[in-house]
């Protein structure tokens, strides 16, 4: 998986990160109409027991075919949890890359919570054999930190280090760990919600990135703009760009700006002109190009808007424009 694919994955997850699982809408599933997350899980388990996993997957796809991508992703989280409850670790064979690996995410988290970290080795193999290794491992990262807790962040990252298939500096298991750290999943009364790690003081804006092992720093800085947007700057993209630009290490600057470029389109309802204008606030031309390239990837990767992606590429100088356009058709 190339570098731009990691950025697309991150941006999709930015979009789903604010969705509350308790808000899965009324959607007909088989013979019942579940409303809450708990009811969705129960419906999937009951239908699997009655009709088998293959038929259940058909009905699930039909039930959510017209739903918003955020809802599809989070419903497929519940699908993964229910498959684990119904079939145990063998449920992983029923998950697919549909809905941005939401089924894997839910199943991994439930399995690790139930069986502990030993199950990670088996799921590492499953991810290595999938068509989107980084996205699959991202789900493992969520499950690992959810099980270990934020206080054991470095220990969780070390579990990621031991996975057999490398997934690049920005994506994979580490990206899932950092997203879970900044936006922990909280279970309550049978439902789940995503919270935001509070900022105690602005001197901690770069926490925990300054203290994690060097091999994980790029993924950490890449995750910060999503968190900053919720705790510091709202949609002040110029402020976020400034925060990225003062990071001492240049490669970490670029990782941060790439994260910003991934945040921008979904937060602006995928408006092309507004997304370009937001990247134009970045304080250097080199970083502006990085922002635009990431934003372009989000348009075609998240919502299949090739025309929008091309329009963003056109805002770059000639050589960079050509590279950006080539990425769309790789």
C-alpha positions as CSV (number, residue, x, y, z in Angstrom):
1,X,0.0,0.0,0.0
2,X,1.5,3.4,-1.0
3,X,1.8,6.4,1.2
4,X,-1.2,8.2,-0.2
5,X,-3.4,5.2,0.7
6,X,-2.5,5.6,4.4
7,X,-3.6,9.2,4.1
8,X,-6.9,8.2,2.6
9,X,-7.5,5.7,5.3
10,X,-6.8,8.3,8.0
11,X,-9.1,10.8,6.4
12,X,-12.0,8.3,6.2
13,X,-11.5,7.5,9.9
14,X,-11.5,11.2,10.7
15,X,-14.9,11.3,9.2
16,X,-16.2,8.4,11.2
17,X,-14.5,9.4,14.4
18,X,-17.2,11.8,15.5
19,X,-20.1,9.4,15.0
20,X,-21.8,7.9,18.1
21,X,-22.5,4.2,17.8
22,X,-25.7,4.7,19.8
23,X,-27.0,6.6,16.8
24,X,-27.1,3.7,14.3
25,X,-30.4,4.6,12.6
26,X,-33.4,2.4,12.3
27,X,-32.5,0.0,9.5
28,X,-34.4,-3.2,8.6
29,X,-32.3,-6.3,9.2
30,X,-34.0,-9.5,8.4
31,X,-37.3,-9.6,10.2
32,X,-36.6,-7.0,12.9
33,X,-35.8,-3.4,12.8
34,X,-32.9,-2.7,15.3
35,X,-32.5,0.8,16.7
36,X,-29.7,0.7,19.2
37,X,-26.2,-0.7,18.9
38,X,-27.2,-3.5,21.3
39,X,-30.1,-4.4,19.1
40,X,-28.0,-4.4,16.0
41,X,-25.6,-6.9,17.6
42,X,-28.5,-9.1,18.8
43,X,-30.1,-9.0,15.3
44,X,-26.9,-10.1,13.6
45,X,-26.2,-12.9,16.0
46,X,-29.8,-14.2,15.7
47,X,-29.8,-14.0,11.9
48,X,-26.4,-15.8,11.8
49,X,-27.7,-18.6,14.0
50,X,-30.9,-19.0,12.0
51,X,-29.6,-18.6,8.4
52,X,-25.8,-18.9,8.5
53,X,-23.0,-16.3,8.0
54,X,-23.2,-16.0,4.2
55,X,-26.9,-15.2,4.2
56,X,-26.5,-12.8,7.1
57,X,-23.8,-10.9,5.2
58,X,-26.1,-10.6,2.2
59,X,-28.8,-9.2,4.4
60,X,-26.4,-6.8,6.2
61,X,-25.2,-5.4,2.8
62,X,-28.8,-4.9,1.7
63,X,-29.8,-3.3,5.0
64,X,-27.1,-0.7,4.9
65,X,-26.6,-0.3,1.1
66,X,-28.1,3.2,1.0
67,X,-26.7,4.5,4.3
68,X,-24.1,7.2,4.8
69,X,-20.5,5.8,4.7
70,X,-20.0,6.8,8.3
71,X,-23.1,4.8,9.3
72,X,-22.0,1.8,7.2
73,X,-18.5,1.8,8.8
74,X,-19.9,1.9,12.3
75,X,-22.6,-0.6,11.7
76,X,-19.9,-2.9,10.4
77,X,-18.0,-2.4,13.7
78,X,-21.1,-3.9,15.3
79,X,-21.1,-6.6,12.6
80,X,-17.5,-7.6,13.6
81,X,-18.4,-7.7,17.3
82,X,-21.5,-9.9,16.6
83,X,-19.5,-12.2,14.3
84,X,-17.0,-12.8,17.1
85,X,-19.8,-13.5,19.6
86,X,-21.4,-15.9,17.2
87,X,-18.4,-17.6,15.7
88,X,-15.4,-16.8,17.9
89,X,-12.1,-16.0,16.2
90,X,-13.3,-17.9,13.1
91,X,-15.6,-14.9,12.5
92,X,-12.6,-13.1,11.0
93,X,-13.0,-15.2,7.8
94,X,-16.4,-13.6,7.2
95,X,-15.1,-10.0,7.4
96,X,-14.2,-8.2,4.2
97,X,-12.6,-4.9,3.3
98,X,-16.0,-3.4,2.7
99,X,-16.9,-0.2,4.7
100,X,-13.2,0.5,5.3
101,X,-12.5,-2.6,7.4
102,X,-15.1,-1.8,10.0
103,X,-15.9,-5.5,10.5
104,X,-12.3,-6.2,11.3
105,X,-12.1,-3.3,13.7
106,X,-15.1,-4.4,15.7
107,X,-14.1,-8.1,15.7
108,X,-10.5,-7.4,16.7
109,X,-11.5,-5.2,19.6
110,X,-14.0,-7.7,20.9
111,X,-11.6,-10.6,20.5
112,X,-8.7,-8.9,22.2
113,X,-10.9,-7.8,25.0
114,X,-12.1,-11.3,25.5
115,X,-9.0,-13.4,24.8
116,X,-6.1,-11.0,25.5
117,X,-3.1,-10.2,23.4
118,X,-2.3,-13.8,22.4
119,X,-5.0,-13.6,19.7
120,X,-3.1,-10.7,18.0
121,X,-0.7,-13.2,16.4
122,X,-3.5,-15.0,14.6
123,X,-5.1,-11.8,13.4
124,X,-1.7,-10.5,12.2
125,X,-1.7,-13.4,9.7
126,X,-5.2,-12.6,8.7
127,X,-4.2,-9.0,8.0
128,X,-1.1,-10.0,6.1
129,X,-3.4,-12.0,3.7
130,X,-5.9,-9.2,3.2
131,X,-6.0,-6.9,0.3
132,X,-5.5,-3.8,2.5
133,X,-2.9,-4.7,5.1
134,X,-2.6,-1.2,6.6
135,X,-6.3,-0.7,7.1
136,X,-6.7,-4.1,8.7
137,X,-3.8,-3.5,11.0
138,X,-5.3,-0.1,11.9
139,X,-8.2,-2.1,13.5
140,X,-5.7,-4.2,15.4
141,X,-4.1,-1.0,16.8
142,X,-7.5,0.2,18.1
143,X,-8.2,-3.1,19.8
144,X,-4.7,-3.4,21.3
145,X,-4.8,0.0,23.0
146,X,-8.5,-0.3,24.0
147,X,-7.4,-3.5,25.8
148,X,-4.2,-2.2,27.3
149,X,-5.4,1.4,28.1
150,X,-3.8,4.7,27.3
151,X,-1.4,4.5,30.2
152,X,0.4,1.7,28.4
153,X,0.7,3.6,25.1
154,X,4.3,2.6,24.4
155,X,3.6,-1.0,25.3
156,X,0.8,-1.0,22.8
157,X,3.1,0.4,20.2
158,X,5.6,-2.3,20.9
159,X,3.0,-4.9,20.2
160,X,2.5,-3.2,16.8
161,X,6.3,-3.4,16.3
162,X,6.1,-7.2,16.5
163,X,3.6,-7.6,13.7
164,X,5.1,-9.6,10.8
165,X,4.1,-7.3,7.9
166,X,5.4,-3.7,8.0
167,X,2.7,-1.1,7.0
168,X,4.7,2.1,6.6
169,X,5.4,5.1,8.9
170,X,1.9,6.7,8.8
171,X,-0.6,3.9,8.7
172,X,-1.2,0.4,10.1
173,X,-1.3,-0.7,13.7
174,X,0.4,2.5,15.1
175,X,-2.2,4.7,13.5
176,X,-4.9,2.8,15.1
177,X,-3.2,3.0,18.5
178,X,-2.8,6.8,18.2
179,X,-6.4,7.3,17.1
180,X,-7.6,5.2,20.0
181,X,-5.4,7.2,22.3
182,X,-6.8,10.6,21.1
183,X,-10.4,9.4,20.6
184,X,-11.1,6.5,23.0
185,X,-14.1,4.3,22.5
186,X,-16.2,4.2,25.7
187,X,-18.8,1.6,26.3
188,X,-21.8,2.4,28.5
189,X,-25.2,0.8,28.9
190,X,-24.7,-1.6,26.0
191,X,-23.9,1.3,23.6
192,X,-20.6,2.9,22.6
193,X,-19.4,6.4,22.0
194,X,-16.2,8.0,20.9
195,X,-14.7,10.6,23.2
196,X,-11.9,13.1,22.8
197,X,-8.7,13.2,24.9
198,X,-8.8,16.5,26.8
199,X,-6.0,19.1,26.4
200,X,-4.8,20.0,29.9
201,X,-2.7,22.9,28.8
202,X,-1.3,24.2,25.4
203,X,2.2,23.3,26.5
204,X,1.0,19.7,25.8
205,X,-0.1,20.3,22.2
206,X,2.4,17.7,20.9
207,X,1.8,15.1,23.5
208,X,2.5,12.2,23.3
209,X,4.6,12.5,20.1
210,X,7.7,14.0,21.8
211,X,8.0,10.9,24.1
212,X,7.1,7.9,21.9
213,X,9.9,5.8,20.3
214,X,11.4,7.4,17.2
215,X,9.9,4.9,14.7
216,X,6.4,5.9,15.8
217,X,6.8,9.6,15.8
218,X,5.7,10.2,12.2
219,X,2.4,8.3,12.8
220,X,1.9,10.3,16.0
221,X,2.4,13.7,14.4
222,X,0.1,12.7,11.5
223,X,-2.7,12.0,14.0
224,X,-2.5,15.4,15.8
225,X,-4.5,17.7,13.4
226,X,-7.6,15.5,13.9
227,X,-7.2,15.9,17.7
228,X,-6.3,19.6,17.5
229,X,-9.4,20.4,15.5
230,X,-11.5,19.1,18.4
231,X,-9.6,20.5,21.4
232,X,-7.9,23.7,20.2
233,X,-8.6,25.2,16.8
234,X,-12.0,24.0,15.4
235,X,-11.7,24.8,11.7
236,X,-8.8,27.2,12.0
237,X,-6.6,25.5,9.5
238,X,-4.0,28.3,9.4
239,X,-3.5,27.7,13.1
240,X,-3.1,24.0,12.7
241,X,-0.7,24.5,9.8
242,X,1.4,26.8,12.0
243,X,1.5,24.2,14.7
244,X,2.7,21.6,12.2
245,X,5.3,24.0,10.7
246,X,7.1,24.6,13.9
247,X,7.8,21.0,14.6
248,X,11.6,20.8,14.5
249,X,12.0,17.6,12.4
250,X,11.1,18.2,8.7
251,X,9.8,14.7,8.1
252,X,7.5,15.1,11.1
253,X,6.4,18.4,9.8
254,X,5.3,16.7,6.6
255,X,3.6,13.9,8.4
256,X,1.6,16.5,10.4
257,X,0.7,18.5,7.3
258,X,-0.4,15.3,5.5
259,X,-2.7,14.7,8.5
260,X,-4.0,18.2,8.1
261,X,-4.7,17.6,4.4
262,X,-6.6,14.5,5.3
263,X,-8.7,16.3,7.9
264,X,-9.7,19.2,5.7
265,X,-12.1,17.7,3.0
266,X,-14.4,15.8,5.3
267,X,-14.6,18.8,7.7
268,X,-15.6,21.0,4.8
269,X,-18.2,18.7,3.4
270,X,-15.9,17.8,0.5
271,X,-16.1,21.3,-1.0
272,X,-13.2,21.6,-3.5
273,X,-12.8,25.3,-3.5
274,X,-12.9,25.5,0.3
275,X,-10.4,22.6,0.6
276,X,-7.9,24.4,-1.7
277,X,-8.4,27.6,0.3
278,X,-7.7,25.8,3.5
279,X,-4.5,24.3,2.2
280,X,-3.5,27.8,0.9
281,X,-3.2,28.9,4.5
282,X,-0.2,26.6,5.0
283,X,2.9,28.8,5.6
284,X,5.3,27.4,3.0
285,X,4.9,26.2,-0.6
286,X,6.4,22.8,0.0
287,X,4.0,22.1,2.9
288,X,1.1,23.6,0.9
289,X,1.7,21.0,-1.8
290,X,1.8,18.2,0.7
291,X,-1.6,19.4,2.1
292,X,-3.1,19.6,-1.4
293,X,-1.8,16.1,-2.3
294,X,-3.3,14.6,0.8
295,X,-6.6,16.4,0.2
296,X,-6.8,15.2,-3.4
297,X,-6.3,11.7,-2.3
298,X,-9.2,12.0,0.1
299,X,-11.6,13.1,-2.7
300,X,-11.0,10.1,-4.9
301,X,-10.3,7.6,-2.0
302,X,-13.2,8.5,0.2
303,X,-16.0,9.5,-2.1
304,X,-14.7,8.5,-5.5
305,X,-14.8,12.1,-6.7
306,X,-12.1,11.9,-9.3
307,X,-13.1,15.3,-10.8
308,X,-12.7,17.0,-7.4
309,X,-9.3,15.3,-6.9
310,X,-8.1,16.5,-10.3
311,X,-9.2,20.0,-9.5
312,X,-7.2,20.1,-6.3
313,X,-4.1,18.7,-8.2
314,X,-4.5,21.6,-10.7
315,X,-3.8,24.0,-7.9
316,X,-0.2,22.8,-7.8
317,X,2.9,23.8,-9.8
318,X,3.5,21.8,-13.0
319,X,5.8,19.0,-11.7
320,X,3.8,18.5,-8.5
321,X,0.5,18.6,-10.5
322,X,1.7,15.7,-12.7
323,X,2.7,13.6,-9.7
324,X,-0.6,14.3,-8.0
325,X,-2.6,13.4,-11.1
326,X,-0.6,10.2,-11.6
327,X,-1.5,9.1,-8.0
328,X,-5.2,9.2,-8.9
329,X,-4.7,6.7,-11.6
330,X,-2.2,4.3,-10.0
